[in-house]
Every structure is written in structure tokens, then in C-alpha cells.
Amino acid sequence: MSLLTEARQQKDVFFKYDPQSPLTPEQRKTFDGLKYYPENPALRIITPIEEYEDKQPVTLITSTGSAREYLKFGRFSFVVDGQSATLQVYQDPEDGYFFLPFVDSTAPEETYGAGRYLEIEPAAGGQFLIDFNNAYNPYCAYNEPYEVNPYAVQRWSCPLPPRENYLKVRIEAGEKKYYEDH
């Protein structure tokens, strides 16, 4: 079993049984696992990030209309199926982790329409590991969507990817949308 398969199974167990799961108790009764793209080694990228000298603070609006502050850390470019793409990387000013919110052209048909997330890791030699196989939905994706129930209360407040992180390419890796079969 690959590390990715093992991590996905552990996430399913957490979602099904843990009281901190983003699923409601009612959802957990019928939960049979999240849906994923098959592992795609071509979308596991080790690359330098063009780090900005002056890391400007940016405000990302959340799904509930509040705001979260990040630093615009840098950007990286990559190629998917012969098409070039560029994404901005943000850094949490308090905890220091690197945050990569994005929307690609699999949304909203195959993946969550409001975007997916990655936390990326520094690698050796000043590069970063960006593994789209680990792309995941924010907890907001598991609330009843507006299309299903316009009166549903949002349990979570999730940063929305800024327009500069909307891709025209398909990122066929990571988690698919939850409500596809539910």
C-alpha cells in the first residue's frame, strides 16, 4: 500500500468516526469514503518558488464573508498536459505554513466549485514539494451546499482562492467533490 493510499484511508476513518469530523452525525451514518483521482506522479512536483522580496499582506475572503490575512510569499510555474500554469503561494503570518488555494477546470463538475487546498513543504536545495495528489477540499465542502439547501447554516469559514489562482488547466489529482454521489 502506498503512503497516499494509507493517508486517504486514515482520512476516511477520521471523517466517519471522529467527533471533530466536518461531517454531521447524520452524514457519518451513510459515509462510505471520499472520492479521489487515482495517484498521478506527474502532478508531484519538486520546484523552486520565485520568492517575492517584499511579501505583501493579502486578505482572502472566506466562505462566510469574513477575512483571513496571509503574506503573498511567491509563485511557481509548471506544465500540465503541455499547458503552462502559474500559482501564487501564501504564507500564514502567525504559524508560517505555506498555503496554496486553487481552482482548476475540473471545478465544479468533478471537484469542489469553491476550490481545493494544498499545504506545501520546503524541500532540499531551496525547492518545494507540491503534490497535487494531496489536494483536498476545505471543510466547507461537506456542509450542505446552497444548491441543496439555501437555508443551510455554514459550520465552517474557509478562505476562497483568489482569482489569480484560478487555472485553465485540469488538475486531475487529489480529492473530488463530496456531494457528487450524496
MDTraj code that builds the backbone (N, CA, C; nanometers):
import mdtraj as md
import numpy as np

residues = "MET SER LEU LEU THR GLU ALA ARG GLN GLN LYS ASP VAL PHE PHE LYS TYR ASP PRO GLN SER PRO LEU THR PRO GLU GLN ARG LYS THR PHE ASP GLY LEU LYS TYR TYR PRO GLU ASN PRO ALA LEU ARG ILE ILE THR PRO ILE GLU GLU TYR GLU ASP LYS GLN PRO VAL THR LEU ILE THR SER THR GLY SER ALA ARG GLU TYR LEU LYS PHE GLY ARG PHE SER PHE VAL VAL ASP GLY GLN SER ALA THR LEU GLN VAL TYR GLN ASP PRO GLU ASP GLY TYR PHE PHE LEU PRO PHE VAL ASP SER THR ALA PRO GLU GLU THR TYR GLY ALA GLY ARG TYR LEU GLU ILE GLU PRO ALA ALA GLY GLY GLN PHE LEU ILE ASP PHE ASN ASN ALA TYR ASN PRO TYR CYS ALA TYR ASN GLU PRO TYR GLU VAL ASN PRO TYR ALA VAL GLN ARG TRP SER CYS PRO LEU PRO PRO ARG GLU ASN TYR LEU LYS VAL ARG ILE GLU ALA GLY GLU LYS LYS TYR TYR GLU ASP HIS".split()
xyz = np.array([
    [0.0850, -0.1180, 0.0000],
    [0.0000, 0.0000, 0.0000],
    [0.0895, 0.1243, 0.0000],
    [0.0539, 0.2199, -0.0847],
    [0.1324, 0.3437, -0.0912],
    [0.1001, 0.4329, 0.0280],
    [0.1898, 0.5268, 0.0548],
    [0.1656, 0.6230, 0.1625],
    [0.0399, 0.7052, 0.1347],
    [0.0164, 0.7382, 0.0067],
    [-0.1018, 0.8156, -0.0287],
    [-0.2292, 0.7364, 0.0003],
    [-0.2320, 0.6098, -0.0367],
    [-0.3486, 0.5245, -0.0106],
    [-0.3733, 0.5126, 0.1392],
    [-0.2660, 0.4948, 0.2149],
    [-0.2784, 0.4845, 0.3601],
    [-0.3333, 0.6148, 0.4202],
    [-0.2829, 0.7294, 0.3744],
    [-0.3308, 0.8590, 0.4249],
    [-0.4788, 0.8780, 0.3915],
    [-0.5200, 0.8378, 0.2728],
    [-0.6608, 0.8509, 0.2338],
    [-0.7499, 0.7623, 0.3204],
    [-0.7042, 0.6427, 0.3500],
    [-0.7825, 0.5534, 0.4363],
    [-0.7943, 0.6109, 0.5766],
    [-0.6851, 0.6672, 0.6279],
    [-0.6890, 0.7284, 0.7611],
    [-0.7849, 0.8476, 0.7638],
    [-0.7876, 0.9241, 0.6566],
    [-0.8783, 1.0379, 0.6497],
    [-1.0238, 0.9902, 0.6502],
    [-1.0521, 0.8825, 0.5778],
    [-1.1876, 0.8268, 0.5774],
    [-1.2298, 0.7816, 0.7169],
    [-1.1401, 0.7183, 0.7901],
    [-1.1702, 0.6746, 0.9271],
    [-1.1991, 0.7968, 1.0143],
    [-1.1169, 0.9004, 1.0018],
    [-1.1403, 1.0240, 1.0772],
    [-1.2770, 1.0826, 1.0443],
    [-1.3090, 1.0933, 0.9163],
    [-1.4370, 1.1515, 0.8759],
    [-1.5553, 1.0690, 0.9275],
    [-1.5425, 0.9396, 0.9285],
    [-1.6529, 0.8510, 0.9687],
    [-1.6743, 0.8494, 1.1203],
    [-1.5645, 0.8475, 1.1974],
    [-1.5773, 0.8179, 1.3395],
    [-1.5382, 0.9290, 1.4364],
    [-1.4581, 1.0231, 1.3960],
    [-1.4079, 1.1221, 1.4908],
    [-1.5112, 1.2316, 1.5161],
    [-1.5306, 1.2696, 1.6421],
    [-1.6257, 1.3779, 1.6721],
    [-1.5848, 1.5119, 1.6104],
    [-1.4566, 1.5286, 1.5754],
    [-1.4091, 1.6520, 1.5116],
    [-1.4259, 1.6488, 1.3594],
    [-1.4842, 1.5441, 1.3076],
    [-1.5078, 1.5314, 1.1636],
    [-1.5919, 1.6488, 1.1137],
    [-1.5665, 1.6948, 0.9906],
    [-1.6502, 1.8015, 0.9355],
    [-1.7899, 1.7526, 0.8968],
    [-1.8095, 1.6206, 0.8960],
    [-1.9413, 1.5670, 0.8628],
    [-2.0327, 1.5723, 0.9842],
    [-2.1586, 1.5928, 0.9591],
    [-2.2574, 1.5899, 1.0669],
    [-2.2771, 1.4448, 1.1100],
    [-2.3313, 1.4224, 1.2292],
    [-2.3609, 1.2839, 1.2703],
    [-2.4516, 1.2116, 1.1689],
    [-2.5445, 1.2839, 1.1107],
    [-2.6324, 1.2238, 1.0098],
    [-2.5538, 1.1825, 0.8855],
    [-2.4619, 1.2670, 0.8404],
    [-2.3789, 1.2342, 0.7241],
    [-2.2897, 1.1133, 0.7525],
    [-2.2377, 1.1044, 0.8732],
    [-2.1453, 0.9948, 0.9070],
    [-2.2152, 0.8593, 0.9018],
    [-2.3456, 0.8559, 0.9237],
    [-2.4190, 0.7279, 0.9203],
    [-2.4084, 0.6597, 0.7848],
    [-2.4062, 0.7370, 0.6779],
    [-2.4038, 0.6788, 0.5435],
    [-2.2707, 0.6997, 0.4713],
    [-2.1743, 0.7606, 0.5388],
    [-2.0450, 0.7896, 0.4765],
    [-1.9707, 0.6605, 0.4439],
    [-1.9270, 0.6489, 0.3189],
    [-1.8520, 0.5300, 0.2774],
    [-1.7170, 0.5650, 0.2158],
    [-1.6692, 0.6842, 0.2406],
    [-1.5370, 0.7240, 0.1931],
    [-1.5430, 0.8387, 0.0943],
    [-1.4340, 0.9150, 0.0921],
    [-1.4219, 1.0259, -0.0014],
    [-1.3836, 0.9724, -0.1386],
    [-1.4066, 1.0524, -0.2398],
    [-1.3736, 1.0157, -0.3779],
    [-1.2465, 1.0890, -0.4196],
    [-1.1569, 1.0171, -0.4886],
    [-1.0287, 1.0733, -0.5289],
    [-0.9972, 1.0371, -0.6737],
    [-0.9116, 1.1195, -0.7335],
    [-0.8491, 1.0813, -0.8593],
    [-0.7432, 0.9763, -0.8267],
    [-0.7128, 0.8890, -0.9213],
    [-0.6002, 0.7973, -0.8986],
    [-0.4705, 0.8773, -0.8815],
    [-0.3762, 0.8202, -0.8101],
    [-0.2475, 0.8877, -0.7900],
    [-0.1857, 0.9214, -0.9256],
    [-0.1361, 1.0449, -0.9374],
    [-0.0798, 1.0936, -1.0621],
    [0.0626, 1.1437, -1.0354],
    [0.1645, 1.0600, -1.0608],
    [0.3029, 1.1006, -1.0327],
    [0.3454, 1.2276, -1.1071],
    [0.2854, 1.2562, -1.2219],
    [0.3225, 1.3762, -1.2982],
    [0.2824, 1.5042, -1.2249],
    [0.1905, 1.4929, -1.1297],
    [0.1466, 1.6109, -1.0550],
    [0.2064, 1.6151, -0.9141],
    [0.3171, 1.5471, -0.8979],
    [0.4002, 1.5572, -0.7773],
    [0.5267, 1.6291, -0.8219],
    [0.5345, 1.7568, -0.7885],
    [0.6346, 1.8457, -0.8467],
    [0.7299, 1.8947, -0.7381],
    [0.8596, 1.8861, -0.7659],
    [0.9598, 1.9499, -0.6804],
    [1.0159, 2.0647, -0.7631],
    [0.9977, 2.1862, -0.7124],
    [1.0298, 2.3043, -0.7922],
    [1.0724, 2.4206, -0.7030],
    [1.1528, 2.5107, -0.7564],
    [1.1780, 2.6345, -0.6816],
    [1.0547, 2.7242, -0.6893],
    [1.0402, 2.8074, -0.5916],
    [0.9344, 2.9083, -0.5921],
    [1.0021, 3.0432, -0.6071],
    [0.9512, 3.1226, -0.6979],
    [1.0027, 3.2586, -0.7143],
    [0.9530, 3.3392, -0.5947],
    [1.0388, 3.3522, -0.4947],
    [1.0007, 3.4190, -0.3704],
    [1.0014, 3.5700, -0.3901],
    [0.8961, 3.6364, -0.3446],
    [0.8889, 3.7814, -0.3537],
    [0.9756, 3.8440, -0.2450],
    [1.0513, 3.9456, -0.2830],
    [1.1353, 4.0148, -0.1847],
    [1.0494, 4.0849, -0.0803],
    [0.9465, 4.1521, -0.1272],
    [0.8558, 4.2253, -0.0390],
    [0.7260, 4.1458, -0.0284],
    [0.7126, 4.0690, 0.0771],
    [0.5952, 3.9832, 0.0950],
    [0.4773, 4.0668, 0.1452],
    [0.3919, 4.1020, 0.0514],
    [0.2782, 4.1888, 0.0818],
    [0.1690, 4.1123, 0.1560],
    [0.1069, 4.1745, 0.2559],
    [-0.0087, 4.1114, 0.3188],
    [-0.1260, 4.1116, 0.2210],
    [-0.2002, 4.0030, 0.2195],
    [-0.3197, 3.9930, 0.1367],
    [-0.4332, 3.9414, 0.2231],
    [-0.5521, 3.9814, 0.1863],
    [-0.6716, 3.9382, 0.2567],
    [-0.7463, 3.8418, 0.1672],
    [-0.7701, 3.7216, 0.2186],
    [-0.8532, 3.6256, 0.1470],
    [-0.9903, 3.6244, 0.2134],
    [-1.0922, 3.6444, 0.1329],
    [-1.2298, 3.6398, 0.1823],
    [-1.2674, 3.4938, 0.2047],
    [-1.3474, 3.4691, 0.3069],
    [-1.3875, 3.3319, 0.3375],
    [-1.5298, 3.3049, 0.2894],
    [-1.5675, 3.1796, 0.2988],
    [-1.6998, 3.1360, 0.2557],
    [-1.8121, 3.2016, 0.3356],
    [-1.7826, 3.2533, 0.4536],
    [-1.8847, 3.3197, 0.5346],
    [-1.8757, 3.4718, 0.5261],
    [-1.7843, 3.5221, 0.4406],
    [-1.7724, 3.6665, 0.4232],
    [-1.6727, 3.7323, 0.5157],
    [-1.6103, 3.6576, 0.6048],
    [-1.5074, 3.7161, 0.6901],
    [-1.3764, 3.7204, 0.6109],
    [-1.2683, 3.7568, 0.6770],
    [-1.1408, 3.7724, 0.6067],
    [-1.0307, 3.7025, 0.6847],
    [-0.9323, 3.6509, 0.6097],
    [-0.8129, 3.5921, 0.6695],
    [-0.6910, 3.6554, 0.6037],
    [-0.5938, 3.6880, 0.6864],
    [-0.4722, 3.7538, 0.6376],
    [-0.3615, 3.6521, 0.6115],
    [-0.2937, 3.6697, 0.5007],
    [-0.1776, 3.5889, 0.4633],
    [-0.0720, 3.6822, 0.4066],
    [0.0475, 3.6292, 0.3872],
    [0.1525, 3.7010, 0.3148],
    [0.1640, 3.6373, 0.1775],
    [0.1756, 3.7200, 0.0758],
    [0.1962, 3.6688, -0.0593],
    [0.3442, 3.6340, -0.0686],
    [0.3752, 3.5050, -0.0589],
    [0.5125, 3.4575, -0.0455],
    [0.5870, 3.4514, -0.1787],
    [0.5216, 3.3978, -0.2814],
    [0.5885, 3.3813, -0.4096],
    [0.4990, 3.3083, -0.5081],
    [0.5591, 3.2684, -0.6190],
    [0.4816, 3.1965, -0.7202],
    [0.5704, 3.0906, -0.7842],
    [0.5028, 2.9939, -0.8463],
    [0.5752, 2.8925, -0.9213],
    [0.4966, 2.8616, -1.0468],
    [0.5689, 2.8176, -1.1470],
    [0.5080, 2.7806, -1.2742],
    [0.5361, 2.6336, -1.3009],
    [0.4440, 2.5702, -1.3703],
    [0.4568, 2.4288, -1.4015],
    [0.3796, 2.4007, -1.5294],
    [0.3926, 2.2801, -1.5806],
    [0.3259, 2.2405, -1.7040],
    [0.2385, 2.1194, -1.6749],
    [0.1134, 2.1249, -1.7222],
    [0.0192, 2.0140, -1.7102],
    [-0.0333, 1.9828, -1.8492],
    [-0.0126, 1.8601, -1.8932],
    [-0.0593, 1.8177, -2.0259],
    [-0.0208, 1.9182, -2.1346],
    [0.1018, 1.9667, -2.1296],
    [0.1522, 2.0587, -2.2309],
    [0.1096, 2.2031, -2.2147],
    [0.0329, 2.2341, -2.1096],
    [-0.0130, 2.3712, -2.0863],
    [0.0593, 2.4307, -1.9651],
    [0.1048, 2.5539, -1.9805],
    [0.1713, 2.6231, -1.8695],
    [0.0688, 2.6767, -1.7706],
    [0.1073, 2.6757, -1.6437],
    [0.0217, 2.7290, -1.5384],
    [0.1105, 2.7942, -1.4325],
    [0.0564, 2.8942, -1.3649],
    [0.1270, 2.9630, -1.2568],
    [0.0314, 2.9778, -1.1388],
    [0.0828, 2.9531, -1.0200],
    [0.0046, 2.9697, -0.8978],
    [0.0820, 3.0533, -0.7968],
    [0.0081, 3.1328, -0.7204],
    [0.0638, 3.2114, -0.6109],
    [0.0630, 3.1255, -0.4845],
    [0.1663, 3.1410, -0.4041],
    [0.1781, 3.0706, -0.2765],
    [0.1676, 3.1740, -0.1656],
    [0.0918, 3.1405, -0.0635],
    [0.0703, 3.2299, 0.0505],
    [0.1310, 3.1682, 0.1750],
    [0.1664, 3.2533, 0.2702],
    [0.2222, 3.2054, 0.3955],
    [0.1397, 3.2606, 0.5102],
    [0.1069, 3.1729, 0.6041],
    [0.0357, 3.2164, 0.7226],
    [0.1315, 3.3008, 0.8065],
    [0.0960, 3.4259, 0.8382],
    [0.1896, 3.5140, 0.9097],
    [0.2165, 3.4699, 1.0533],
    [0.1267, 3.3944, 1.1134],
    [0.1459, 3.3524, 1.2528],
    [0.2147, 3.2172, 1.2627],
    [0.1635, 3.1190, 1.1896],
    [0.2153, 2.9827, 1.2014],
    [0.3239, 2.9495, 1.0993],
    [0.3362, 3.0298, 0.9937],
    [0.4439, 3.0123, 0.8978],
    [0.4229, 2.9071, 0.7909],
    [0.3111, 2.8334, 0.7951],
    [0.2920, 2.7293, 0.6935],
    [0.2611, 2.7918, 0.5577],
    [0.2871, 2.7162, 0.4524],
    [0.2654, 2.7620, 0.3155],
    [0.1324, 2.7072, 0.2656],
    [0.0510, 2.7956, 0.2113],
    [-0.0876, 2.7658, 0.1755],
    [-0.1074, 2.7907, 0.0272],
    [-0.1645, 2.6932, -0.0401],
    [-0.1862, 2.7024, -0.1840],
    [-0.3323, 2.6706, -0.2156],
    [-0.4198, 2.7719, -0.2138],
    [-0.5590, 2.7516, -0.2537],
    [-0.5704, 2.7688, -0.4046],
    [-0.6500, 2.6849, -0.4700],
    [-0.6622, 2.6961, -0.6155],
    [-0.7969, 2.6406, -0.6632],
    [-0.8343, 2.6865, -0.7810],
    [-0.9493, 2.6335, -0.8539],
    [-0.8968, 2.5977, -0.9919],
    [-0.9296, 2.4795, -1.0395],
    [-0.8866, 2.4399, -1.1735],
    [-1.0104, 2.4060, -1.2566],
    [-0.9901, 2.3677, -1.3805],
    [-1.1048, 2.3497, -1.4695],
    [-1.1794, 2.2175, -1.4485],
    [-1.1435, 2.1409, -1.3457],
    [-1.2276, 2.0261, -1.3090],
    [-1.3475, 2.0728, -1.2257],
    [-1.3408, 2.1959, -1.1738],
    [-1.4494, 2.2508, -1.0913],
    [-1.5533, 2.3173, -1.1812],
    [-1.6783, 2.3112, -1.1502],
    [-1.7407, 2.2430, -1.0378],
    [-1.7932, 2.1032, -1.0709],
    [-1.7704, 2.0547, -1.1916],
    [-1.8273, 1.9254, -1.2293],
    [-1.7672, 1.8093, -1.1504],
    [-1.6342, 1.8077, -1.1341],
    [-1.5679, 1.6943, -1.0704],
    [-1.5130, 1.7266, -0.9320],
    [-1.4738, 1.8519, -0.9117],
    [-1.4160, 1.8918, -0.7840],
    [-1.4974, 2.0066, -0.7249],
    [-1.4744, 2.0320, -0.5980],
    [-1.5491, 2.1344, -0.5261],
    [-1.5370, 2.2687, -0.5973],
    [-1.6489, 2.3303, -0.6285],
    [-1.6526, 2.4517, -0.7082],
    [-1.5820, 2.5705, -0.6470],
    [-1.5734, 2.5757, -0.5139],
    [-1.5079, 2.6882, -0.4473],
    [-1.3583, 2.6657, -0.4309],
    [-1.3053, 2.5552, -0.4829],
    [-1.1617, 2.5337, -0.4825],
    [-1.1136, 2.4286, -0.3853],
    [-0.9883, 2.3950, -0.4027],
    [-0.9226, 2.2974, -0.3170],
    [-0.7967, 2.3611, -0.2579],
    [-0.7391, 2.2920, -0.1606],
    [-0.6237, 2.3432, -0.0880],
    [-0.5069, 2.2446, -0.0948],
    [-0.3892, 2.3017, -0.0768],
    [-0.2666, 2.2253, -0.0526],
    [-0.1850, 2.3011, 0.0503],
    [-0.1229, 2.2288, 0.1408],
    [-0.0146, 2.2852, 0.2204],
    [0.1109, 2.2287, 0.1570],
    [0.2027, 2.3148, 0.1207],
    [0.3232, 2.2682, 0.0530],
    [0.4406, 2.2744, 0.1489],
    [0.5435, 2.1969, 0.1184],
    [0.6558, 2.1822, 0.2094],
    [0.7865, 2.2234, 0.1438],
    [0.8722, 2.2933, 0.2176],
    [1.0064, 2.3184, 0.1648],
    [1.0795, 2.1851, 0.1476],
    [1.1564, 2.1737, 0.0414],
    [1.2382, 2.0553, 0.0146],
    [1.3845, 2.0992, 0.0096],
    [1.4718, 2.0074, -0.0132],
    [1.6155, 2.0372, -0.0169],
    [1.6492, 2.1348, -0.1288],
    [1.7558, 2.2092, -0.1094],
    [1.8077, 2.2972, -0.2130],
    [1.7198, 2.4159, -0.2452],
    [1.6411, 2.4629, -0.1481],
    [1.5571, 2.5806, -0.1708],
    [1.4365, 2.5538, -0.2584],
    [1.4027, 2.4280, -0.2785],
    [1.2861, 2.3952, -0.3596],
    [1.1679, 2.3603, -0.2692],
    [1.0532, 2.3372, -0.3311],
    [0.9323, 2.2997, -0.2589],
    [0.8722, 2.1754, -0.3213],
    [0.8103, 2.0935, -0.2367],
    [0.7334, 1.9789, -0.2840],
    [0.5880, 2.0232, -0.2961],
    [0.5368, 2.0145, -0.4173],
    [0.3976, 2.0489, -0.4437],
    [0.3328, 1.9235, -0.5017],
    [0.2583, 1.8530, -0.4181],
    [0.1994, 1.7256, -0.4580],
    [0.0485, 1.7417, -0.4683],
    [0.0016, 1.7624, -0.5902],
    [-0.1420, 1.7807, -0.6126],
    [-0.2234, 1.6562, -0.5776],
    [-0.1578, 1.5415, -0.5618],
    [-0.2283, 1.4215, -0.5175],
    [-0.2846, 1.4406, -0.3766],
    [-0.2276, 1.5349, -0.3030],
    [-0.2752, 1.5663, -0.1677],
    [-0.3754, 1.6815, -0.1644],
    [-0.4180, 1.7307, -0.2809],
    [-0.5158, 1.8401, -0.2839],
    [-0.6436, 1.7937, -0.2135],
    [-0.6957, 1.8798, -0.1300],
    [-0.8134, 1.8414, -0.0519],
    [-0.9164, 1.9539, -0.0496],
    [-1.0376, 1.9142, -0.0175],
    [-1.1464, 2.0103, -0.0051],
    [-1.1420, 2.0763, 0.1322],
    [-1.1747, 2.2045, 0.1382],
    [-1.1899, 2.2677, 0.2699],
    [-1.3130, 2.2090, 0.3389],
    [-1.3197, 2.2243, 0.4689],
    [-1.4322, 2.1684, 0.5436],
    [-1.5674, 2.2217, 0.4962],
    [-1.5693, 2.3393, 0.4368],
    [-1.6941, 2.3952, 0.3851],
    [-1.7583, 2.3052, 0.2796],
    [-1.6785, 2.2250, 0.2123],
    [-1.7292, 2.1388, 0.1057],
    [-1.8232, 2.0315, 0.1591],
    [-1.8212, 2.0056, 0.2883],
    [-1.9017, 1.8983, 0.3452],
    [-2.0297, 1.9491, 0.4082],
    [-2.0453, 2.0812, 0.4140],
    [-2.1725, 2.1377, 0.4563],
    [-2.2718, 2.1160, 0.3437],
    [-2.3955, 2.1201, 0.3770],
    [-2.4961, 2.1092, 0.2720],
    [-2.4834, 2.2313, 0.1818],
    [-2.4594, 2.2108, 0.0525],
    [-2.4385, 2.3261, -0.0351],
    [-2.5660, 2.4059, -0.0573],
    [-2.5468, 2.5307, -0.0914],
    [-2.6580, 2.6222, -0.1151],
    [-2.7561, 2.5645, -0.2167],
    [-2.7026, 2.4958, -0.3201],
    [-2.7906, 2.4407, -0.4242],
    [-2.8848, 2.3352, -0.3667],
    [-2.8404, 2.2652, -0.2598],
    [-2.9228, 2.1623, -0.1969],
    [-3.0180, 2.2253, -0.0960],
    [-2.9674, 2.3193, -0.0179],
    [-3.0490, 2.3818, 0.0857],
    [-3.0060, 2.5264, 0.1043],
    [-3.0798, 2.6220, 0.0446],
    [-3.0401, 2.7621, 0.0554],
    [-3.0467, 2.8167, 0.1979],
    [-3.1050, 2.7419, 0.2921],
    [-3.1167, 2.7883, 0.4304],
    [-3.0168, 2.7204, 0.5240],
    [-2.9267, 2.6390, 0.4681],
    [-2.8294, 2.5684, 0.5500],
    [-2.7346, 2.6680, 0.6168],
    [-2.6993, 2.6387, 0.7405],
    [-2.6053, 2.7217, 0.8156],
    [-2.4645, 2.6683, 0.7887],
    [-2.3733, 2.7573, 0.7553],
    [-2.2347, 2.7168, 0.7330],
    [-2.1696, 2.6867, 0.8676],
    [-2.1153, 2.5675, 0.8826],
    [-2.0459, 2.5289, 1.0053],
    [-1.9009, 2.5743, 1.0039],
    [-1.8475, 2.6070, 0.8865],
    [-1.7062, 2.6368, 0.8712],
    [-1.6887, 2.7668, 0.7942],
    [-1.5745, 2.8304, 0.8127],
    [-1.5398, 2.9511, 0.7393],
    [-1.4070, 2.9253, 0.6682],
    [-1.4121, 2.9123, 0.5363],
    [-1.2961, 2.8675, 0.4583],
    [-1.2491, 2.9760, 0.3620],
    [-1.1167, 3.0036, 0.3583],
    [-1.0668, 3.1021, 0.2621],
    [-1.0956, 3.0591, 0.1185],
    [-1.1389, 3.1535, 0.0382],
    [-1.1655, 3.1267, -0.1029],
    [-1.0404, 3.1599, -0.1846],
    [-1.0061, 3.0744, -0.2807],
    [-0.8889, 3.1057, -0.3631],
    [-0.9086, 3.2371, -0.4374],
    [-0.8053, 3.3215, -0.4402],
    [-0.8161, 3.4465, -0.5158],
    [-0.8156, 3.4163, -0.6658],
    [-0.8684, 3.5075, -0.7448],
    [-0.8778, 3.4892, -0.8909],
    [-0.7440, 3.4554, -0.9545],
    [-0.6355, 3.5072, -0.8998],
    [-0.5042, 3.4791, -0.9582],
    [-0.4664, 3.3312, -0.9456],
    [-0.5387, 3.2551, -0.8654],
    [-0.5135, 3.1118, -0.8524],
    [-0.6225, 3.0269, -0.9164],
    [-0.6907, 3.0843, -1.0161],
    [-0.7847, 3.0084, -1.0986],
    [-0.7072, 2.9602, -1.2211],
    [-0.7067, 2.8324, -1.2429],
    [-0.6323, 2.7733, -1.3533],
    [-0.7245, 2.7319, -1.4671],
    [-0.6749, 2.7440, -1.5889],
    [-0.7491, 2.6959, -1.7058],
    [-0.7215, 2.5481, -1.7311],
    [-0.6178, 2.4947, -1.6701],
    [-0.5821, 2.3543, -1.6879],
    [-0.6593, 2.2668, -1.5894],
    [-0.6647, 2.1382, -1.6209],
    [-0.7274, 2.0403, -1.5325],
    [-0.6208, 1.9809, -1.4406],
    [-0.6469, 1.9832, -1.3111],
    [-0.5590, 1.9172, -1.2146],
    [-0.6310, 1.7894, -1.1714],
    [-0.6047, 1.6823, -1.2434],
    [-0.6710, 1.5544, -1.2176],
    [-0.5908, 1.4764, -1.1143],
    [-0.5938, 1.5275, -0.9935],
    [-0.5246, 1.4673, -0.8795],
    [-0.5925, 1.5169, -0.7530],
    [-0.5848, 1.4362, -0.6495],
    [-0.6403, 1.4772, -0.5211],
    [-0.7870, 1.4433, -0.5059],
    [-0.8492, 1.5132, -0.4132],
    [-0.9871, 1.4854, -0.3738],
    [-1.0873, 1.5417, -0.4732],
    [-1.1924, 1.4623, -0.4977],
    [-1.3043, 1.5076, -0.5801],
    [-1.4111, 1.5672, -0.4890],
    [-1.5176, 1.6189, -0.5494],
    [-1.6199, 1.6824, -0.4669],
    [-1.7003, 1.5784, -0.3888],
    [-1.7435, 1.6179, -0.2714],
    [-1.8146, 1.5298, -0.1800],
    [-1.9575, 1.5029, -0.2238],
    [-2.0273, 1.6057, -0.2688],
    [-2.1697, 1.5920, -0.2952],
    [-2.2037, 1.5233, -0.4269],
    [-2.1035, 1.4773, -0.5000],
    [-2.1288, 1.4118, -0.6291],
    [-2.2285, 1.2981, -0.6172],
    [-2.2102, 1.2117, -0.5190],
    [-2.2962, 1.0935, -0.5055],
    [-2.3850, 1.0999, -0.3813],
    [-2.3871, 1.2125, -0.3139],
    [-2.4604, 1.2170, -0.1874],
    [-2.5867, 1.2990, -0.1992],
])
top = md.Topology()
chain = top.add_chain()
for i, resn in enumerate(residues, 1):
    res = top.add_residue(resn, chain, resSeq=i)
    for name in ("N", "CA", "C"):
        top.add_atom(name, md.element.get_by_symbol(name[0]), res)
traj = md.Trajectory(xyz[None], top)
